[in-house]
Amino acid sequence: MKALSYHGRHDIRYGDVPEPAVTNPTDAVIQVTTAGICGSDLHIYHGNPFSPDLGYTPGHECVGVVADTGDQVTGFKPGDRVLVPASVGCARCRSCAAGFTARCERAKSSTELCYGVSPQLQGSQAQALAVPYADVNLVHLPEDISDEAAVVLTDNAPTAWYGCRRARIQPGETVLVIGLGPVGLMAAQGAFAMGAARVLGADLVAERRAFAATLGVEPVEGEDARTAIRDMTGGRGPDAVVEAVGSDATIELALKAVRQAGRVSVIGVSQSKAFPFHMGLTQVKELEFAIGLCSVHHELPPLIALTHAGRLKPEMVVSHRFALSEGPAAYELFADRSDGVRKILLDPTR
């Protein structure tokens, strides 16, 4: 079959890879109908992978149709339209049974918890994907939810919702979202759905700020973001901050910008091993700080319901569609953050 593969910094290739197969009775194989490129895939693209291996297929966002199942799979059959959560559960431990797959007690490393970050679980930017423990790691997809919305629901929307939950957003509050890529845009939608009166949005890319404004977000303008945020909030600062970038600079901005006794929730993927966490500032301001990785399975039920009801519109973050064969160019565009790019979808049939 055809797929993308990672071969080093800025080296994504399209070509032939082995067909996935059912190797365990609890497995399924999915024919991918739409895949996405996630912001965390750019860590790999930029040469900061989560595994030292090369040649594996990246990607952890896709929807598709069940092509084959093992004889112990009871909840799904060939032909079923499904969403594949980005996080992978083992179906055996207490955490996974409760939906908290990011806390799997049986995983020996983080590379077992997500598709497309090592050869252990080949990724979704391919014509087909092998899914372990299919009864846990597949979700039936309602017909009224499009592929475009569903791909966003595999990771970006759940991560954003998780970030908003951990920021404990309350009705009437002012929320700052740092980073207005797909996760940040979904965090803005989530904050409004939770009752935020105002959502401020900070991003270095003017086109992203402008698009966020169409969703009701108040863009943070000017070179000095901290001063602008203070001015926009009457000198007080936002009640809560959802940080969706993961860089040292944006996490520091979140800590400094939030109001006294405010809450900071970091969901941007950070690989920093030496972040200079300012304990004195955090203690004096009496801040709550949360950071973590989303267990998609746990967050999905309310998101599917909100999408079904039209309260959330995940498809609005999609900006570009490419053939899978154009994957290398799609990665380059996404990395450049040009042409108003927000979310890129890949069509495996082309």
Salt bridges, closest charged atoms under 4 A:
ASP11 OD2 - ARG13 NH2 2.87
ASP16 OD1 - LYS2 NZ 3.06
ASP41 OD1 - HIS60 ND1 3.61
GLU61 OE1 - LYS343 NZ 2.46
ASP80 OD1 - LYS77 NZ 2.98
ASP144 OD2 - HIS308 ND1 2.48
ASP147 OD1 - ARG81 NH2 2.94
GLU148 OE2 - ARG321 NE 3.87
ASP155 OD2 - HIS60 NE2 2.87
GLU173 OE1 - ARG263 NH2 2.61
ASP203 OD2 - ARG208 NH1 3.86
GLU218 OE1 - ARG198 NH2 2.76
GLU221 OE1 - ARG209 NE 3.02
ASP239 OD1 - ARG236 NH1 2.93
ASP239 OD1 - ARG259 NE 2.71
GLU252 OE2 - LYS256 NZ 2.76
GLU288 OE2 - ARG168 NH2 2.60
GLU299 OE2 - ARG165 NH2 2.69
ASP339 OD2 - HIS320 NE2 2.80
ASP347 OD2 - ARG350 NE 3.14
